[in-house]
Amino acid sequence: MEGVENGGKATQCPNCSAAVVLSKSAQKKVLKQQRWEAKKAEKKAQEKEHKKREGERKRKEWEETLASLSEDERLKMIESRKSLRKERMDKRSEERDRKTERLTRAKECGQKIVIDLEFSHLMTPSETHSLVQQIMYCYAVNGRSREPCHLWLTGCKGEMGTQLRRLPGFDKWSVEREDGSYIEALESEKNNLVYLTADSENVVDDLDRSKIYIIGGLVDRNRWKGITMKKAEEQGIQTAKLPIGKYLNMCSSQVLTVNQVVEILLKYLETKDWKASFFQVIPQRKRLQAADDSSEEPQQQKVEGRGKSEEKDDDQYESKKQCANGPSSLEDVTAA
């Protein structure tokens, strides 16, 4: 094979019979991610230990404070603390209720967005893990949005399904889960399916509520160029790309992650403003400047419709870290 002849390394993918051939560049990226994940695990353990020590310190201070007070003062302080705790719990409960109401309304009349997870056989275990983290972030962002979408996850089987089910509270997520393809699950609405891919010649000017937009769930280190476009053409469904080139000059052809594409769509549902949506979501390092509306439209960059995770994108790693470890994000995910 050409990849092997040129110094590529063949690794066995657990979900397919064929070996996945990685170039030297791809191998370096995989190793870099593995080192990052090891460092993240170490940092997480340190944070856990620090949190434990802080808890013990605060508990000791509380006990010492109570011991220095009179009986009446002690009772008043305990009652005040209980009151504050109840207030916080009531506030969280109200926020959960509002979130549930928004997601329920989105299921009835919200914009349908599908994340296509049928590419797991093309990814390495670390890439699959990266995609799962992005999906978790997608759900958290959707729950916080003022105008959430009706989110679908299709192709939830094999290793992908196994990792998704390991997420905290996944079974309670307010999403549609399908083991099969979106073509099967949404067969009656095939004419309304639109695959978002940068290889399309069609540009999305506005989100159509009658359409169902599909995002390719693939973290592939640039090994499978054009795969989503080819899939859509073979299935005979519509394709389109986001109008990024009308508003931004990209500094490279980096592809946005799945969660960034979902967040852009959610921002647009809230604001009806593509430029504001792109600027709020696309990291500064990926764009040069705003495109001049009066100038010639810059070349459309491949930044939508497929999920990528570039190892040098430290901000994306931080986003995934916040999604996996941050209290607010985790609460958003589990409090369905």
RODO-2510 file (C-alpha; in nm, 4 decimals, decimal comma):
residues 336
     n   res          X          Y          Z
     1     m     0,0000     0,0000     0,0000
     2     e     0,1204     0,3505    -0,0807
     3     g     0,0870     0,4759     0,2755
     4     v     0,3040     0,1905     0,4040
     5     e     0,5598     0,2295     0,1275
     6     n     0,6003     0,5981     0,2139
     7     g     0,6642     0,5275     0,5769
     8     g     0,3027     0,5031     0,6885
     9     k     0,1992     0,2761     0,9701
    10     a    -0,0957     0,0381     0,9525
    11     t    -0,3033     0,0193     1,2692
    12     q    -0,5962    -0,2122     1,3204
    13     c    -0,9276    -0,0362     1,3746
    14     p    -1,1465    -0,2318     1,6222
    15     n    -1,4633    -0,1677     1,4183
    16     c    -1,3410    -0,2807     1,0778
    17     s    -1,1573    -0,5709     0,9206
    18     a    -0,9167    -0,3544     0,7188
    19     a    -0,6167    -0,1813     0,8674
    20     v    -0,6147     0,1968     0,8888
    21     v    -0,2948     0,3298     0,7291
    22     l    -0,1536     0,6338     0,9043
    23     s     0,1020     0,8634     0,7462
    24     k     0,4001     0,9815     0,9486
    25     s     0,2223     1,3121     1,0051
    26     a    -0,0921     1,1353     1,1249
    27     q     0,1144     0,9119     1,3545
    28     k     0,2731     1,2199     1,5111
    29     k    -0,0703     1,3724     1,5650
    30     v    -0,2022     1,0546     1,7269
    31     l     0,1003     1,0335     1,9557
    32     k     0,0641     1,4002     2,0452
    33     q    -0,3019     1,3463     2,1375
    34     q    -0,2112     1,0408     2,3430
    35     r     0,0472     1,2451     2,5336
    36     w    -0,2090     1,5202     2,5832
    37     e    -0,4666     1,2716     2,7126
    38     a    -0,2125     1,1224     2,9531
    39     k    -0,1253     1,4713     3,0757
    40     k    -0,4947     1,5517     3,1089
    41     a    -0,5548     1,2372     3,3159
    42     e    -0,2660     1,3292     3,5433
    43     k    -0,3951     1,6843     3,5814
    44     k    -0,7439     1,5545     3,6531
    45     a    -0,6081     1,3316     3,9309
    46     q    -0,4210     1,6280     4,0779
    47     e    -0,7331     1,8436     4,0659
    48     k    -0,9317     1,5688     4,2344
    49     e    -0,6768     1,5440     4,5129
    50     h    -0,6704     1,9227     4,5499
    51     k    -1,0497     1,9331     4,5679
    52     k    -1,0432     1,6651     4,8374
    53     r    -0,7902     1,8605     5,0448
    54     e    -0,9902     2,1810     5,0029
    55     g    -1,3042     2,0033     5,1201
    56     e    -1,1289     1,8739     5,4278
    57     r    -0,9844     2,2192     5,5016
    58     k    -1,3213     2,3931     5,4710
    59     r    -1,4905     2,1298     5,6845
    60     k    -1,2266     2,1748     5,9556
    61     e    -1,2664     2,5534     5,9435
    62     w    -1,6439     2,5175     5,9730
    63     e    -1,6147     2,2914     6,2753
    64     e    -1,3663     2,5288     6,4398
    65     t    -1,5948     2,8260     6,3731
    66     l    -1,8943     2,6491     6,5269
    67     a    -1,6897     2,5461     6,8284
    68     s    -1,6003     2,9113     6,8989
    69     l    -1,9643     3,0267     6,9032
    70     s    -2,2307     3,0219     7,1681
    71     e    -2,5229     2,7823     7,1322
    72     d    -2,7597     3,0506     6,9957
    73     e    -2,5016     3,1831     6,7510
    74     r    -2,4222     2,8305     6,6376
    75     l    -2,7880     2,7520     6,5666
    76     k    -2,8316     3,0788     6,3726
    77     m    -2,5241     3,0082     6,1564
    78     i    -2,6369     2,6525     6,0829
    79     e    -2,9849     2,7740     5,9910
    80     s    -2,8380     3,0459     5,7658
    81     r    -2,6226     2,7908     5,5859
    82     k    -2,9195     2,5608     5,5322
    83     s    -3,1189     2,8513     5,3923
    84     l    -2,8454     2,9429     5,1437
    85     r    -2,8102     2,5813     5,0341
    86     k    -3,1850     2,5503     4,9806
    87     e    -3,1842     2,8714     4,7770
    88     r    -2,9098     2,7373     4,5521
    89     m    -3,0887     2,4056     4,5071
    90     d    -3,4166     2,5795     4,4223
    91     k    -3,2390     2,7949     4,1646
    92     r    -3,0791     2,4900     4,0031
    93     s    -3,4130     2,3131     3,9992
    94     e    -3,5754     2,6093     3,8245
    95     e    -3,2936     2,6162     3,5678
    96     r    -3,3367     2,2426     3,5021
    97     d    -3,7103     2,2879     3,4578
    98     r    -3,6586     2,5720     3,2087
    99     k    -3,4023     2,3634     3,0206
   100     t    -3,6394     2,0652     3,0066
   101     e    -3,9170     2,2914     2,8798
   102     r    -3,6942     2,4336     2,6042
   103     l    -3,5758     2,0890     2,4928
   104     t    -3,9307     1,9517     2,4961
   105     r    -4,0462     2,2422     2,2802
   106     a    -3,7503     2,1821     2,0459
   107     k    -3,8588     1,8206     1,9983
   108     e    -4,2005     1,9425     1,8887
   109     c    -4,1070     2,2289     1,6574
   110     g    -3,7321     2,2938     1,6726
   111     q    -3,4812     2,2831     1,3888
   112     k    -3,3780     1,9218     1,3305
   113     i    -3,0031     1,8604     1,3277
   114     v    -2,8553     1,5134     1,2800
   115     i    -2,5035     1,4063     1,3773
   116     d    -2,4066     1,1177     1,1512
   117     l    -2,2009     0,8677     1,3545
   118     e    -2,1611     0,6015     1,0864
   119     f    -1,7905     0,6701     1,0369
   120     s    -1,6643     0,5029     1,3556
   121     h    -1,5050     0,2188     1,1549
   122     l    -1,2742     0,4752     0,9921
   123     m    -1,1430     0,6172     1,3198
   124     t    -0,8862     0,5087     1,5730
   125     p    -0,9948     0,4628     1,9379
   126     s    -0,8509     0,8020     2,0355
   127     e    -1,0364     0,9699     1,7482
   128     t    -1,3606     0,8016     1,8523
   129     h    -1,3059     0,9245     2,2078
   130     s    -1,2467     1,2765     2,0762
   131     l    -1,5742     1,2675     1,8827
   132     v    -1,7664     1,1435     2,1877
   133     q    -1,6337     1,4409     2,3850
   134     q    -1,7522     1,6738     2,1088
   135     i    -2,0988     1,5169     2,1153
   136     m    -2,1177     1,5656     2,4917
   137     y    -2,0311     1,9312     2,4410
   138     c    -2,2971     1,9580     2,1680
   139     y    -2,5642     1,8388     2,4092
   140     a    -2,4490     2,0780     2,6829
   141     v    -2,4501     2,3771     2,4456
   142     n    -2,7904     2,2815     2,3058
   143     g    -2,9355     2,2664     2,6554
   144     r    -2,8078     2,6151     2,7366
   145     s    -2,9261     2,7691     2,4102
   146     r    -3,2259     3,0023     2,4106
   147     e    -3,3336     2,8389     2,0852
   148     p    -3,2266     2,4719     2,1094
   149     c    -3,2448     2,2370     1,8155
   150     h    -3,4070     1,8949     1,7910
   151     l    -3,0879     1,6905     1,8062
   152     w    -3,0554     1,3452     1,6479
   153     l    -2,7694     1,0977     1,6903
   154     t    -2,7737     0,8271     1,4247
   155     g    -2,5399     0,5311     1,3844
   156     c    -2,5077     0,4844     1,7625
   157     k    -2,3692     0,1333     1,7471
   158     g    -2,0430    -0,0537     1,7891
   159     e    -1,7622     0,1199     1,9746
   160     m    -1,9312     0,4570     1,9243
   161     g    -2,2482     0,3380     2,0965
   162     t    -2,0455     0,1793     2,3762
   163     q    -1,8559     0,5000     2,4501
   164     l    -2,1694     0,7136     2,4309
   165     r    -2,3456     0,4941     2,6860
   166     r    -2,0567     0,5499     2,9243
   167     l    -2,1299     0,9223     2,9384
   168     p    -2,2956     1,0405     3,2638
   169     g    -2,6744     1,0406     3,2241
   170     f    -2,6635     0,9604     2,8503
   171     d    -2,9783     0,7464     2,8729
   172     k    -3,1660     1,0526     3,0018
   173     w    -3,0511     1,2901     2,7280
   174     s    -3,3308     1,4706     2,5489
   175     v    -3,2176     1,3615     2,2019
   176     e    -3,3245     1,1101     1,9397
   177     r    -3,0927     0,8070     1,9357
   178     e    -3,0844     0,5645     1,6459
   179     d    -2,8575     0,2647     1,5985
   180     g    -2,9290     0,2704     1,2267
   181     s    -2,8749     0,5321     0,9577
   182     y    -3,0619     0,8607     0,9278
   183     i    -3,1739     0,7360     0,5867
   184     e    -3,3673     0,4589     0,7632
   185     a    -3,4837     0,6657     1,0613
   186     l    -3,6009     0,9586     0,8457
   187     e    -3,6986     0,7682     0,5325
   188     s    -4,0290     0,9554     0,4968
   189     e    -3,8420     1,2891     0,5015
   190     k    -3,5593     1,2005     0,2622
   191     n    -3,6458     1,4947     0,0351
   192     n    -3,5786     1,7311     0,3262
   193     l    -3,2382     1,5892     0,4227
   194     v    -2,9451     1,8283     0,3666
   195     y    -2,5884     1,7112     0,4308
   196     l    -2,3618     1,9973     0,5376
   197     t    -2,0310     1,9583     0,3549
   198     a    -1,7788     2,2158     0,2388
   199     d    -1,7497     2,0325    -0,0948
   200     s    -2,1041     2,1331    -0,1896
   201     e    -2,1705     2,4117    -0,4404
   202     n    -2,4888     2,5151    -0,2576
   203     v    -2,4663     2,7803     0,0124
   204     v    -2,7046     2,7993     0,3082
   205     d    -2,8480     3,1520     0,3233
   206     d    -3,1039     3,0747     0,5938
   207     l    -3,1950     2,7707     0,8020
   208     d    -3,5162     2,6167     0,6750
   209     r    -3,7301     2,4643     0,9508
   210     s    -3,8649     2,2086     0,7062
   211     k    -3,5130     2,0831     0,6323
   212     i    -3,3091     1,8373     0,8373
   213     y    -2,9407     1,9319     0,8441
   214     i    -2,6833     1,6539     0,8783
   215     i    -2,3338     1,6966     1,0231
   216     g    -2,0726     1,4299     0,9560
   217     g    -1,9308     1,2935     1,2803
   218     l    -1,5754     1,2167     1,1734
   219     v    -1,2403     1,2866     1,3347
   220     d    -0,9983     1,1614     1,0702
   221     r    -0,6805     1,3756     1,0724
   222     n    -0,7565     1,4648     0,7103
   223     r    -0,7383     1,1051     0,5794
   224     w    -1,0881     1,0917     0,4263
   225     k    -1,1284     1,4071     0,2181
   226     g    -1,4631     1,4460     0,0418
   227     i    -1,6182     1,1439     0,2104
   228     t    -1,9359     1,3201     0,3297
   229     m    -2,0038     1,4690    -0,0135
   230     k    -1,9565     1,1302    -0,1772
   231     k    -2,1898     0,9679     0,0748
   232     a    -2,4632     1,2271     0,0179
   233     e    -2,4361     1,1900    -0,3598
   234     e    -2,4611     0,8107    -0,3368
   235     q    -2,7697     0,8429    -0,1169
   236     g    -2,9275     1,0996    -0,3463
   237     i    -2,9804     1,3663    -0,0819
   238     q    -2,9223     1,7417    -0,0932
   239     t    -2,5957     1,9026     0,0139
   240     a    -2,5024     2,2526     0,1254
   241     k    -2,2250     2,4486     0,2944
   242     l    -2,2352     2,7275     0,5488
   243     p    -2,1690     3,0806     0,4122
   244     i    -1,8426     3,1216     0,5997
   245     g    -1,6566     3,2512     0,2944
   246     k    -1,8938     3,5479     0,2724
   247     y    -1,7955     3,6763     0,6141
   248     l    -1,4508     3,5421     0,7066
   249     n    -1,1100     3,4868     0,5524
   250     m    -0,9777     3,1618     0,6953
   251     c    -0,6063     3,1391     0,7655
   252     s    -0,6020     2,7727     0,6588
   253     s    -0,8331     2,4968     0,5428
   254     q    -0,8854     2,3619     0,8943
   255     v    -1,2152     2,1860     0,9455
   256     l    -1,4257     2,2839     1,2452
   257     t    -1,5172     2,0312     1,5093
   258     v    -1,8683     1,8868     1,5251
   259     n    -1,9528     2,0901     1,8349
   260     q    -1,8372     2,4120     1,6680
   261     v    -2,0664     2,3490     1,3698
   262     v    -2,3595     2,2746     1,6035
   263     e    -2,2853     2,5864     1,8076
   264     i    -2,2755     2,8021     1,4928
   265     l    -2,6173     2,6709     1,3907
   266     l    -2,7551     2,7358     1,7399
   267     k    -2,6158     3,0911     1,7417
   268     y    -2,7795     3,1554     1,4068
   269     l    -3,1136     3,0228     1,5328
   270     e    -3,0871     3,2769     1,8159
   271     t    -2,9533     3,5770     1,6242
   272     k    -3,0394     3,5190     1,2543
   273     d    -2,6943     3,6670     1,1916
   274     w    -2,4315     3,4455     1,0251
   275     k    -2,1442     3,6873     1,0772
   276     a    -2,2080     3,7191     1,4503
   277     s    -2,2468     3,3417     1,4769
   278     f    -1,9156     3,2732     1,3041
   279     f    -1,7248     3,5320     1,5057
   280     q    -1,8620     3,4020     1,8352
   281     v    -1,7713     3,0396     1,7627
   282     i    -1,4776     3,0159     1,5200
   283     p    -1,1497     3,0598     1,7142
   284     q    -0,9394     3,3651     1,6301
   285     r    -0,6450     3,1452     1,5293
   286     k    -0,8519     2,9990     1,2428
   287     r    -0,9460     3,3287     1,0820
   288     l    -0,7522     3,6236     0,9481
   289     q    -1,0164     3,8943     0,9343
   290     a    -1,3712     3,9687     0,8355
   291     a    -1,4338     3,9447     0,4645
   292     d    -1,5187     4,2761     0,2993
   293     d    -1,8733     4,2442     0,1653
   294     s    -1,7837     4,4702    -0,1278
   295     s    -1,4757     4,2731    -0,2252
   296     e    -1,4476     3,9498    -0,4161
   297     e    -1,5755     3,6573    -0,2119
   298     p    -1,2805     3,4632    -0,0703
   299     q    -1,2364     3,0967    -0,1364
   300     q    -1,4681     2,8827     0,0736
   301     q    -1,2660     2,6936     0,3274
   302     k    -1,3433     2,3408     0,4387
   303     v    -1,4716     2,4307     0,7803
   304     e    -1,8182     2,2872     0,8088
   305     g    -1,9999     1,9599     0,8033
   306     r    -1,7287     1,7313     0,9413
   307     g    -1,5762     1,7050     1,2853
   308     k    -1,1996     1,7490     1,3140
   309     s    -0,9718     1,7664     1,6145
   310     e    -0,6291     1,9105     1,5330
   311     e    -0,3768     1,8346     1,8037
   312     k    -0,2272     2,1825     1,7863
   313     d    -0,5712     2,3329     1,8587
   314     d    -0,5187     2,3831     2,2300
   315     d    -0,8417     2,5794     2,2612
   316     q    -1,0409     2,2813     2,1384
   317     y    -0,8689     2,0591     2,3930
   318     e    -0,9640     2,3108     2,6601
   319     s    -1,3247     2,3040     2,5403
   320     k    -1,3309     1,9264     2,5640
   321     k    -1,1706     1,9448     2,9070
   322     q    -1,4371     2,1880     3,0253
   323     c    -1,7034     1,9662     2,8764
   324     a    -1,5728     1,6541     3,0456
   325     n    -1,4519     1,8000     3,3747
   326     g    -1,6144     2,1414     3,4225
   327     p    -1,8923     2,1418     3,6855
   328     s    -2,1231     2,3655     3,4836
   329     s    -2,0848     2,1638     3,1626
   330     l    -2,1251     1,8316     3,3375
   331     e    -2,4361     1,9551     3,5122
   332     d    -2,5776     2,0676     3,1783
   333     v    -2,5167     1,7210     3,0379
   334     t    -2,6519     1,5128     3,3241
   335     a    -2,9411     1,7341     3,4268
   336     a    -3,1670     1,6331     3,1397
***
